[in-house]
């Protein structure tokens, strides 16, 4: 099997978990499997990445960020199922 035909098995640098209800709603953020913060917006995700020393992230690259329970535009519970 060639490398291009093999299934993706990389671990993303950051994982943004599904929206949690709250005032305001938030998403938990993990780096390296460790919970590192709460994000209330996309700007918060970038700030958490910067503070963790991740440098530039491509928010659309699954090798950089895994979005669970929605995408980078999902910030309210229940909108996408």
N, C-alpha and C positions, 0 to 999 in steps of 0.2 A: 504494500500500500504506500502510495506517495504521501508526502507531507500535506499537500493540498487536499487529498482525499480523506485524510484522517479527521475524526470528529474534534471539535474545539474542546480543549481541556485546560485552558488557561484560567487562572484565578484573577478576577478584576482587582485593580488597585483599591477601589472603593465600592461599597455596596450601600445603596440608599433603599431602606425598607419602606413598606407600605405606609400610607397615611394613617396616623393615629388621631382619634377625635380629641379635641381640646379647644381651648380658646386662646390663641388660634390653633388650628390643626397643625400637626408637625410630622416629620418623618425622621426616624432614627437613622444614624449614619455609622457604618462600620468601616474600619480600615484594618486589613489583616485579620479579620474575624473578631476584632475587638471593638466594642461600642465606644465611639469617640464623641458623640454629640447628637444634638437635636437640630434639625433644620426646619425653619418655617417658610423658606423660600429657596429658590435657585441660588440667590446671592449667598445664603448661609452655607449651602453645599460648597461653593467655591471658597468661602472663607475658612471652613473646616479643612478643606484640602490644603489650602495655603499654610494654615497654622501647623498642619501635620508634616509639612515639608514635601508634599507631593508635586509641587511645581504645577506646570500647565496640565490640565486634563482636557481631553476631548470628551465632552459629555455625551456624545453620540457613539463613542467607540466602546463596545462591550468589554474590551481588554482594560479599559480605564475605569468605567463605571457600570455597575449592574443596577438597573432600576427594578425594584420589586413592587408589584401592585400598582403599576402605572408607569408613566414615563416622566421626563423632566418637567412636564407641564401639569402634572397631577399633584395638587396641593390641598384638595378637599376630599373627605371620605365619601364613598358611595357614588362618585360620578361615573366610574367605569366598571361597575359591576360589583 
